[in-house]
């Protein structure tokens, strides 16, 4: 199952990214999301800011030709309200623009067309290292826990009883308060 990721960072061709990884002693992706974190511990230079790599899902198609390097990201399971200023600040951390230049510096002669596609270069006056992207990916290194899926508690609006599961709340409202049972999903799932 794919997961939607909203991220701030930059887009890079996989071929260029893999050459960057190889030069830093990290296993190449070959279009698969194997090294998810571009951490200073995994590379030779410790001055780089930590970043997260996302490779789009191409289920049923060839491997993705582009990846995304993010300094901030948020994952969306079904739907979610996002505070862009807090969760995805538009100001990249120190050193992130240098990381972008270093990675894109591994482009070889003849790959200029790869670097001209939408999303690699920002619009005039826009920082190319802090663009906003929405990516569907099949990566998931965490369980979908209740705390991830819901930002509010499950509280009965008639008696303030608290429940752990959505359907328990629905059955309580039906059995205790006579409210007609509706199987609609909560607004913040």
Secondary structure, DSSP 8 states (H G I E B T S, - for coil): --EEEEEEEEEEEHHHHHHHHHHTT----TTS----B--GGGSS-TTS---EEEE---TTS---SEEEEEEEEEEESS-----HHHHS-SS--TTHHHHHHHHHTT--TT-TTGGGSBTTB--TTS-TTSEEEEEEE----S---HHHH-SS-EE-TTT--EESSHHHHHHHHHHHH---------TT-
